[in-house]
Amino acid sequence: MSFLTCFVGDKTKPKFLLQLIHFMQRELRLLGGENSATGDPRRLQVCREAFSCFIMEFKTYEKILTEIKNEYEFNFLKQRAQIEKLMTCESKASILDFQNSQKIEKVKLEWETATKDLKKENLDLKSKSEKDTNKINNLEEQIQLLNDEIFIQESAHAKEDFLRKRVLELQDYMEKEKQSYEMKMNEKYNIISELEEKIHIVCRENEELKNCVMKLENATENFVDRKIYKKLEVSYSDQKIILRENQEELKNLLRNDVSTVKKIEQVQEENQNANLQNCIISGKYFIGLGSTSEIPKVLRFKGKILNRKLTKMDTVSLIKEVWKSKSLQKGKTTDCVSLEEFLYIYLKKKFGSQERICEWAYNIFESARRYSFACVECLMFFNILSKKCNESVYHYVSFRTERLKESFLRTDAQLHNAKPVGYLKMEDIINVLKTFGKNSEEILELKQIIEIDQKESEINLVSYRWLFENNCGESMFVNVLLGQELNLMNNYLSGLTKVLKEGTGKLDNALISDITNIFIKYDTLKSLKEQNKYLERGFGVSNLIDLKVKEFSKALFLKNLSMGVVILGNHDELLKSENFQQFE
């Protein structure tokens, strides 16, 4: 940058400005800094003197301009001092940098030599350790072989001694038990024959009383004389009390004879279920079954009840809501009650009056029956209410469905580094179904349902979570899956029925021991514990020791067995299930 130039006779600029410019040009020529760069100390000295002359020219602003100049001067001096300090620090830093570089070189050389020595030592130690590990492995193998031989020899001797003693003890025990059992059975058989005759007489009287009551009700349907009605009501109540006392007497006499009591209870249940299924009439209404104590509490009503004609979706939604509410009662007073009793509690809490309770109970019962051919959940609900099976069947199939869902999720996590994405290939789905125990026909049926349920573009990549989205129970995959589980149970019972019919061709009475042997031969894969559980259920006792009769009906055995879950082979996971143990 150069100062302003002026020309001789230039009258465009003030006189004082021309003097300052001439002064600055002259001084720079004298100092030899005419062509120096901006920031040169000589140029700075000339500018400082020119600025002092400029300040002296303006007396009014001289003081403030002087202060401004002094501030700049002081700041310049401070910066000069800092620069000098920095220059000294820089020289010291360069010296230290040189010294440190020399030290680093020395340390580097020492470290390299030390690492070379350590590497040599490490190689020597590795070779020695490899030799030692080989020796240790050989010794461990020899020790393991010796331990296995010793264990085999000891276990063989111990098993032989134990089994020999156990066989002798069991032989003695079986002989004693056989003798005592035969004596007791002969005594009980005579008592049972007498009691059965009494039961037939009581049942006949009961039927006669019922016919009388029905005739009286039909006769007094349109017109009733109050005096006659009161007399009949008193006599009927007296007869009911006498009948109840007779039944209690018989039950007290037969409390040691479990099978006969079971027969009476089953006849009563069959009559009750027949009444339940005959309560429906065509049109807009149901006919109430009555308000006697034999009718379930949830269905006790006299008169006409509105038929709401529920849709399948509404029916399944209500059934699911009932099961969900029942599962939430765990640990409360309503826990462990039967489905029939809980349905009454649920409807009473929701609607209050008996009329509304019965209206919804009759509608749910009829809708579950009507849709039982197309929906497995409706079928199970209807069968449990009709006392054809217990709640363990529902809990078992639900348990199996959840296990399959968990298997899909586990496979998804394994294939995607523990981060499930919700999709699996069709071949992965099929592999999971195989490991889950499904045969080729069941897998083909489920595959067809998946192809129908999924979009065409997503058949190779299946959204397994969507398969279990019930959408008010309308999931085809879940419905088919539940149906397959029930088919397995039906096949089990069909096979057992066929075996029990061999010889006679019908399900007649047989010895307890014969039925037991047939069952054990039919299902040899079960453990002793599971076989005992099935036999206890079939014979209707809590413990096989309590079984006092000599003969038992094969048909009754099958009916009792079909009340719960029946599966071929072991099912330890099922036995650990809380819901199964609760209702089994």
Secondary structure, DSSP 8 states (H G I E B T S, - for coil): -------TT--SS-HHHHHHHHHHHHHHHHHT-TT--TT-HHHHHHHHHHHHHHHHH-STTHHHHHHHHHHHHHHHHHHHHHHHHHHHHHHHHHHHHHHHHHHHHHHHHHHHHHHHHHHHHHHHHHHHHHHHHHHHHHHHHHHHHHHHHHHHHHHHHHHHHHHHHHHHHHHHHHHHHHHHHHHHHHHHHHHHHHHHHHHHHHHHHHHHHHHHHHHHHHHTSS---HHHHHHHHHHHHHHHHHHHHHHHHHHHHTTT-HHHHHHHHHHHHHHHHHHHHT-B-SSSEEE--BSSTTS-GGG-B-SEEE-----HHHHHHHHHHHHHHHHTTTTSTTTT--HHHHHHHHHHHHH-SHHHHHHHHHHHHHHHHHTTTT-HHHHHHHHHHTTSS-HHHHHHHHHHHHHHHHHHHHHHHHHTTT---S-EEHHHHHHHHHHTT--HHHHHHHHHHHHHHS-GGGSSEE-HHHHT--TTTT-HHHHHHHHHHHHHHHHHHHHHHHHHHTTTSS--EEEHHHHHHHHHHH-TTS-HHHHHHHHHHHHT-SSGGG---SEEEHHHHHHHHTTS---SS--HHHHH-HHHHHH-
